[in-house]
C-alpha cells in the first residue's frame, strides 16, 4: 500500500470513528491530543505516523477507562471554556490532560501508549 493511501486510511479511520464514547457526565476527564505540524515541516510524515499510531492504540483504553478525548490539528485549541495557545502548549505535538475541575497538565512531544497510560493514571 502506498504511503498516501496509508495516510488517507489513517485519517478516514480517525475521523469516522467518534472521538469519545463516554458520556461527559461519567468521564474521569478529557484527553486532548494535538498535532500542529504542517505537512511542509521536516519530519512531518514520521512524526504524524507515530502520533496517529499511539492515538489509535489509546482510544479503546481511554473509552474503557471512562475518559473523553479529542484530536486537534489547528490553533487555538478550545476545550470546555479553556483556550490553549501555541505559547502555552510549548510544542507542536503533545497531549493535554484536563480534569473535570478544569485543572490541566500539558505533556509535550509524542509518548508511547504505555507512557501516556502511566501519565494519565498518575494525573487523574
C-alpha positions in Angstrom: 0.0 0.0 0.0 1.5 3.4 -0.9 2.2 5.9 1.8 -0.5 8.4 0.6 -3.2 5.6 0.7 -1.9 4.6 4.2 -2.2 8.2 5.4 -5.6 8.5 3.9 -6.8 5.3 5.5 -5.5 6.5 8.9 -7.2 9.9 8.5 -10.5 8.3 7.5 -10.4 5.9 10.5 -9.7 8.8 12.9 -12.4 11.0 11.7 -15.1 8.4 11.0 -14.7 6.9 14.4 -16.4 9.1 17.0 -13.9 10.9 19.3 -15.5 9.6 22.5 -18.0 7.0 23.5 -18.2 8.1 27.2 -20.9 10.4 28.4 -19.3 13.6 29.5 -21.0 13.4 32.9 -19.5 10.0 33.6 -16.0 10.8 32.3 -13.0 11.0 34.6 -11.5 13.8 32.5 -10.6 14.8 29.0 -7.5 13.9 27.0 -6.8 16.4 24.1 -4.2 15.2 21.6 -2.6 17.9 19.5 -0.6 17.6 16.3 0.0 21.1 14.9 2.9 20.4 12.4 2.3 21.4 8.8 2.8 18.8 6.1 5.6 21.0 4.9 7.6 20.7 8.1 10.7 18.4 8.1 9.9 15.1 9.7 6.1 15.6 9.4 5.4 12.2 7.9 7.3 10.2 10.5 6.0 12.3 13.4 2.5 12.1 12.1 2.6 8.3 11.7 3.9 7.9 15.3 1.3 10.3 16.6 -1.6 8.5 14.8 -0.3 5.1 15.9 -0.3 5.9 19.6 -3.5 7.9 19.3 -5.3 4.9 17.8 -3.8 2.4 20.3 -5.0 4.5 23.2 -8.6 5.1 22.0 -10.1 1.8 23.3 -8.2 2.1 26.6 -9.5 5.7 27.1 -13.1 4.6 26.4 -12.8 1.6 28.7 -11.4 3.7 31.5 -14.1 6.5 31.0 -12.1 9.3 29.6 -13.3 11.5 26.8 -10.8 12.5 24.2 -10.2 14.6 21.1 -7.6 15.2 18.4 -6.6 18.8 17.3 -4.7 19.9 14.3 -5.1 23.7 14.4 -5.0 26.5 16.9 -6.5 27.7 19.0 -7.4 24.6 20.9 -10.6 25.1 22.9 -11.6 22.5 25.5 -14.6 23.3 27.6 -14.1 27.0 28.4 -10.3 27.0 28.2 -8.4 28.1 25.1 -4.8 26.9 24.7 -2.4 29.0 22.7 0.8 27.9 21.0 2.9 29.6 23.7 1.0 27.8 26.4 1.4 24.4 24.7 5.2 24.9 24.1 5.3 22.3 21.4 3.6 21.4 18.1 2.9 17.9 19.3 1.6 16.6 22.6 -1.3 15.9 24.9 -3.3 18.0 27.3 -4.8 16.1 30.4 -7.8 18.0 31.7 -9.6 17.1 35.0 -13.3 17.8 35.5 -12.4 20.7 37.7 -10.5 22.2 34.7 -7.0 21.8 36.1 -4.7 20.5 33.4 -1.3 19.2 32.5 0.4 19.6 29.2 2.7 16.7 28.0 4.9 17.8 25.1 6.0 15.5 22.4 5.0 12.0 21.4 4.7 9.5 24.1 4.2 5.8 23.6 0.8 4.4 24.5 2.2 2.8 27.7 4.0 6.0 28.8 0.8 8.0 28.2 -1.3 5.5 30.2 1.1 5.9 33.1 1.0 9.7 32.9 -2.8 9.7 32.6 -3.2 7.4 35.6 -0.8 9.5 37.7 -2.5 12.8 36.8 -6.1 11.6 37.5 
